[in-house]
Amino acid sequence: MLDLLAERGPLTVGELAEAFPDHVASGVSKHLMALRAASLVRAERRGRTQLYQIEAEALAGALAPWLAKYERYLAGALERLRLLAEAG
C-alpha cells in the first residue's frame, strides 16, 4: 500500500482495494488504520471519501535507524558508481 501511495499519490480505500483483488475492502481499511496508528499515512476527508497519503516525515524517521546501519555500504557503492560514471 505504501508503494501505491508513493507512486500514485493520495488514494481512497476503494482505489487501494482495487489493487488488491484477493483482499476484502475491510481488510484494506484495517491495514490503513494500522498505518495511521503508526503515523505512516494520514487521511484527509474530501466530501464523503477519505484520501490516504504517505506521511513523509514519519516514514523517513522510521527508516532512518535502519538505513543508518547500511550507510557505509551505500556510500561505497555510490562512490564506485561516481567513479565509473566519470571514467565514461
KAMOCOR-V993343 format. One record per run of one state. SS is the DSSP state (A for helix, B for strand, O for the rest). FROM is the first residue (numbers start at 1). LEN is the number of residues. If there is no record, write none. Layout:
# KAMOCOR-V993343
SS_FROM_LEN + SS_FROM_LEN
This chain:
# KAMOCOR-V993343
O_1_1 + A_2_7 + O_9_2 + B_11_1 + O_12_1 + A_13_6 + O_19_6 + A_25_13 + O_38_3 + B_41_6 + O_47_2 + B_49_6 + O_55_1 + A_56_32 + O_88_1
